[in-house]
Amino acid sequence: MLFILPVMACVSFSASFAEVQVTIPLGASNPNTPFSLSPSDLDIQVNDTVTWKNNDVAVHTITTGKPGLGFDGRVDSGVIAQGGTFSYTFDKSGVYEYYCLFHPWMTGFVSVGTSIPVLPTGISVLTDKTVYHNGDTIQVSGQVSKFVQNKEVTVWVTDSKGTGVSVGHTETRTGSDFSVGIVTSGKLWIPGNNYTIYAQYGAGSSVATAVIQYEPQAPVEKNNTTDTSTASLESTSYMSSYAKLNPDSNNYVTVQTAHKIYQPTDQVNVYGSIWNGLLTAGSGAYLATVPVSSVDGNTVTELVLVNVKDEHGNVVYTKETQVDGNGNYVVPVSLPNDISGKYSVESLLETKTGLLGTLDLSTAAKLDSSTSFLVMTPDEFSVPTKNASFTVGISSNSTVSDFAFDSANKEISFNVQGVTGTHGTSDVVIPKSLLGGNITVLVDGIVEPYNSDWVVMVSDTPSETVLEINYHHSMHTIQLVGTSAAEVVPVDTQAVPEFSSVVSIILVVSIISMLVVSSKLRVLK
């Protein structure tokens, strides 16, 4: 499922074009990105100011000169960090060619003169709908502010780390309108990732973006609350863990936990892996290693430092661990019985002594990764049935309300609510004697298929099933539908005697009183 948040990129035009913004887009550090500067070519007047904004995950510089010859002594920004800016007022006419010291394929030029400047071409981008599924085609369309002969609109997609996913070109149809289709399929579309669609009209154009979120499978609509046949897939239960995160050239190490919510005294399995191209690319020379023995003889392995921190940033657990021959590591963390709250996990690829400070910021940023988990005691919901009373436990970072058990429909339901735009998770402990069989999860009446990465079976024992359910926060109704359920005694069939004991006593007293009164009346006669 793709949620599209279109962002209209606009350029302000005025009689005095005194300020120009150049965007360094996400993925600019990738040499395969079509445009690493938007716009890369500028024509401005003396005393105009240009501001470069770094929207990439890597650091960059704006350095006048040429990659093969070096800095020419005129303009040098220094390091522009992620999200940072650099502004320069050009007070002298001339042509300023510039590049990035860290990524020399990023080049641009600024022509500063006294004639009327050539305004950057404005561009906007939209998508045909707001929700997409795996295999759908995203119809990207938009407009440019002016037609330029022999110029094409380039549309490309990057993931949240700046890795290029797709690129295409199209011509304007009426001098200003354009459209192109992007198919959402292939191994580069990873569930849960954010993606950005870019559109640019030549080197002298600004850039427009639309941010999307990808979910792989279209939801299966449910005809009624008790029919779970639409959920029948090859699997008969939900997966026991989340999909593995894969490291790459933009993130050398990954870290994740088996689940997102734990109870006190639980064991948290922290695991991850390092990028297998790290050593082959020659970038691993600065990593710390230790010797190990194997069947193939002595070798070395890399070290990962795992830190667990509480909400205040205090380290509550730390361990240095080795990666195995496949670059994977696992660290079991036992939780004490007196903790609760949100905890963060950080994994850091260790470097050789004294070398970390010599690495550039973009490389150092790739050496660590983080995630988080919650520790909490479940809220308990009591369900009385014909033969026994059961307790359903729910641990959630959402507000839970309207809990109900429907024996006839073999269903547990409740509502969850949280701040829109955040991620919600609920763990549900279900006694099998209350609700058993293959349990299907529905969110707002839509079945979560058994191969969904949004539902994980935390545990499945002879007595209970624990499911972890994920969703985007707003207001949702969660339904858990089983194939068997305990019987609840209906209120209208409970045994209610015709006369209670109190009524009997009142009746006896009334009869005695009547006899007494009758006796007195006979005496008076």
Secondary structure, DSSP 8 states (H G I E B T S, - for coil): -EEEEEE-------SS--EEEEEE-TTTTSTT-S-SSBS-EEEEETTEEEEEEE-SSS-B--EEEETTTEEEEEEE---B-TT-EEEEEE-S-EEEEEE-SS-TT-EEEEEEESS--B--B-EEEEES-SEE-TT-EEEEEEEESS--TT--EEEEEEETT--EEEEEEE--SSSSEEEEEEE--STT--TT-EEEEEEEESTTB-EEEEEEE--SS--EE-SSSS--GGG--S-SS--SS------BTTBSB--EES-SEE-TT-EEEEEEEB-THHHHTTGGGGB-EEEEEETTEEEEEEEEEEEEE-TTS-EEEEEEEE--TTSEEEEEEE--TT--EEEEEEEEE-B-TTTGGGS-HHHHHTTEEEEEEEE---EEEEEE-SS-EEEEEEEESSEEEEEEEETTTTEEEEEEE--TTSEEEEEEEEETTTEESS-EEEETTEEE-TT-TTEEEEEE-SSEEEEEEEEESSEEEEEEE-SEE-----GGGS---SS-HHHHHHHHHHHHHHHHHHHHHHHH-
